[in-house]
Each structure stands twice: as C-alpha cells, then as structure tokens.
C-alpha cells in the first residue's frame, strides 16, 4: 500500500489521486513580510509545496505570495491546518482558511493535532472535499493509538499524516504503520526544530556523510527522510538555505549511511505534540 516516491518528477501520488511534491517549505514562525518574502523566494527556486496553519497566523501572507508568484495555481500545493479551538465550528473554520488564503481551493487540510470534536471537524472536511473546497485531507500529530481509534470513525482515509521526524526522533515504528495504510508521511522539524538545529547539523555521523557526498548536513538529513518515504518541509527565511533545501536529488545515501543515521535515534521529541 505504500505510496511510491517518484524522484524523477519529485512527487508522490496521494491516495486522493492528487500529486504532491516531495519537498517544500514550512512557514511556522514566519510572519508578515518575512513570510511573504520567504514563500516568494521558495517559489522562485522551484519549491511547489507550502505548509501553513491557522495557528501560524500567516495564511494571508502565504496566499499573497502564491497569488503574486506568476506560477499557475495548479502547480502549487498548499497545506493548512485547523487547530483544536476551531473543531467545534469546523465549517466556519474551513471558510475562514479559504478566505484568508484567497487561492480558490486548499490542496490539503489537516487537523493540527487530536482534540475534542476532532471527528466532527474531519467529517466537515470530508464534506468540503465533496464541495470542491478542499482536494485532500489528513492529520498532524497522530500516532498509532490515535489512528487506531480515529480511522474507524471517518469515511475518507487521510491522504497525509504529518508528524515530528528527525534523526533524534525517528518514529521508526510509526512511519511503516502509516505507510502500510496507503497514507503518505510528512515530517515537520526535519532539521530538529528551533534550538536544536545546530546540534543536529553538527552531529559527527551526519557531518562525515555530508563530507563524503560534498553536501551539507541539512541536505543529508532531508535526503535521509526522502529515502525513508517521508516528505520534508524545512522552514527557512534565508534564501541560500531555501535553495540548499531543494538540492536533494543529485545524490543518494547508501544503505550503510542510512543505517548509520538510523542508529542516531534518541526518541527525543522537540515539541509537545
């Protein structure tokens, strides 16, 4: 059931039938003009996947960058999320997201993490899919137990589950569980997240693999994710880093290198979800 990554087109076909890019930009902590500029720079550099959320308070800025990019809407894949404080009035929340983004439809809408009325909110998302407001739907920060409880209560299988994944928090039991359901896995904080990135990028194992390929530690970590079947959405406001985070397709990690990175797992979560 695992959805196959096509490294030629740099996309994966979701169980909803839509294609999603394998690498994108996360906009958590990017606000105002910094957000508009970062997304604009990413789009200029070939990035076609953008991840935002109601709780990031930047949907309007993301939408502005998409609309002003000159790139056909159909070529850009935008993910946003409903937060638990919106689950009680999900139809209103969906319409608000559409209005803020101003991009005709939402490619992927996720529930940001489990909470009261999450099934109700998801059913409203299913209805929005039928109405053409949303193309694909999914979940963020759902693990095996949560999925086992949640999935029997809904009718559209999520197309995506987005969780924290990086070399110090690998979820090696969760990833195959999700993939075997025909659901694509996406990793947030792929480079460790705020306050942790320097340690991860300075890890000797990763640095030595990077040196062997003439690549950066960040590129090695992102490639490691891709080879595990995990879509990556690193956040950055630095155009050079945004560019670097796209250059993931001209090298391949060996099985031995993959295993070395797999051995770095500390089960160390860097956010509370």
N, C-alpha and C positions, 0 to 999 in steps of 0.2 A: 504493500500500500504506500510505501514511502514515495514522496514526490521527488522526481529526479531533477537535480540542478543541471541546467544547460549552460556550461561555461562558454560556449560559442556565442549565444545570444545574451548571456549574463542574466538569465531569467529562470523562474520556476513557474510551472503551470499549477495554479491552485485547484483545490477540489471544487471550486465555484466555476472553473473554466477560464478564469482570467489569468493573465501572465503578470507576475510581479518581479521587479528587479531584485538581484541578489545582494546588492549593496546600496546603501542610502545614507541619509544624514538624519541624525536625531536632533531635535530642537529644544530638548529640555534645558532650561536655564538661559536660553537665548530670548531676549525680549526687544521690543521696539525696533529701531533702525538696525541694531546689530543682527536681529533675526532676519529682517528683510534682506540685508546685505549678505548674510551667510547663506541663506537659501538661494539667493540670486547667483552667488559665486559657485555654489554647488551645481546648480542647473547649467551654468556656463561650462562647467568642467565635466559635463556628461552624466551627472547624478540625476536619476529619474525617480527615486524613491525618497519621500519625505515623511518623517514621523513627527506628529504633534499630538496635542491632547488639550481638552478643556482646561485641565489643571496647569498647563504650561502658560496660560494666558497669552498665547501668541498665534491663535488660529487666524486672526485677521491679517497679521503680518505675513504668515505663510501664504495665505491666499493672494495677498498683494504681489508677492514675489512670483508666484505661479502665473498670475494673470499678466504680469508685465514682462515675462520672460521671452515672449515671442515663440515659445515652443507650443505645438499643438497640445491641447488639453489631454487628448487621448494617449499621449506619450509619457505623461507624468502620473505617478501613482502616489496618492496622498492617504496616509493613515492618520486617523484621530481617535480619541477615546472619550467615553462617558465616565465620569467619576461617580463613586457611590452616592454622593449627595444629590445626584441627578436621577438615580434609579427609580424614585417614586413617581416622577413625571417624565418618562423617557421620550414620549412623542415630542414634547416641548423641547427637550434637550437636543434631540436629533435635528429639529428645525432650526434651533439656535446655531448649532455647529454648521449647518448648511449655509445659514445667513452670514455668519462670521467669515467663513472661508470664501464664499462667493465664487465657487468653481463648478457650479452646475450639479455635481454629484460627488459623493465621497467614495473613494475606491475601497477603503477598508475601515470599518468602525469596530473598535474593540471596547469591551468593558475593562476599565483600568485595573481593578482588582476585585475579588469577591466582596460582596456586601449585601445588606438587606435589600430585597427586591431585585436581585441580580437576574433571576429567571424572568421576571416580569419585563425588565429592561431589555433582555435579549430577545424576548418574543416581540417587543416593539421594533427591534432592529430587524427581525425576520420580516415583519410587515413592511418596513421601509425598503427592504430588498425587493419585495413584490411590487412596491410602488415605484421602483427605479431610482429612489433617492440615494441608495447605497448599493454597491456592487457585491462586496464580500464582507463577512462579519467574523469576529473572532474574540479572543480573550487575552488578557495580560495578567501575569502573576497567578496563574492557575497551575497547580501541581497535580500529582497523580490522584490523591484522595479527593481533591476538589473536583477534578474532572470526572471521576467515577460517580460522584454524587450529582453533578450538574448535567452531564450529557444525556442521561435518560429523560430529562425534563424538557428538552428542546427538540425541535424538528430539523433545523439546519445544522449539520455538523460544522463547527468552526473551521474556517479556512486557515487560520493562523493562531498560534499561541506564542505570545511574546514574554520571555522571562529573562531575569538576570543570568547572564552566562559569560564567564571569562575564565582564564586559566586557573585562577584561585577558587572559582566556584563553578564547577563544570556541569553539574546535573547529568551525569552520565547514565543514570537510571531513567531520568525523566525524558530526555531527548528521544530515545528509541521508542518509549511508550507512546509519546505524542505522534511521532512519525509513523508508527505502525497503524495508527488510526486514520492515516491519509491526511494528516494535518501538518502544515509547514511550521517549523520552529524558527523564531527570530530572537536574537539576543540583544538585550539592552545592557548598557555598561560594558561593551565588549572589551574595552581597554581598562576596565577596573573601576571606573567612576571617579568622581571628584575626590581628591585627597588620597587616592590610591594609584593613580596612573603612573606616577614616577617610579614607584616600587616595582610595578609590574613591567614597565618598559625597560627597567634596569635589571630585570632578572637575568642572571648569567646564562641560564639554559636558553632562554629566548634570544638574548643578545648574540650568543655564539651561532645559533641557527641563522639569525638575520645576517651576520657577517658572511656566513657560507654562501648565502644567496645574493649578497650585495643589496639587501633590502633593509628596511627599518624594522625595529621590534614591533611597531604598530602594524605594519604590513604583514608580518609573520603571524601575529595573533589573529588578524582578520582573515587571513588565508586558512589558518587552522580551523576557524569557525566554518568557513565555506566548505572545507573538505569533510567536516562532520555533518554537513547538511543544515547549517544554521545561517540564516540571513543576518547580515550585520548592518547596524545603523549607528555608527560612531558619531558623536556630536563634536562640532568644532566651529569656531568663528574665525579661524586662521586659514586664509586661502591656500597657503602652502600645505597645511595639514589636510585640508579638504581634498586637495589634489592627490596628495600621498595616499589617502584612504581609498582612492578609486583605482590605484595601480596594483591590482591584486591578481591579475590574470596572465601574467607573463612568467610565472614561476610556479613550482609545485613542491610541496613538502613530501619527503619520503615517509614511508611507514615508520621508520625508526625515529624520525624527527617528530612525527605525530605522537608516537608513544612517549617520547621524552616530555612533550608538553602535557600530555595526558597525566603524566606522573607528578605534575606540579599541583594537582588538586588539593585544596586545604579545606574544602567545604566552608569557605569564608565568604559569607554574604556581606555586601557593602551597602545594602539598603534594606529597609524593614519589611518590604512586601514579601 
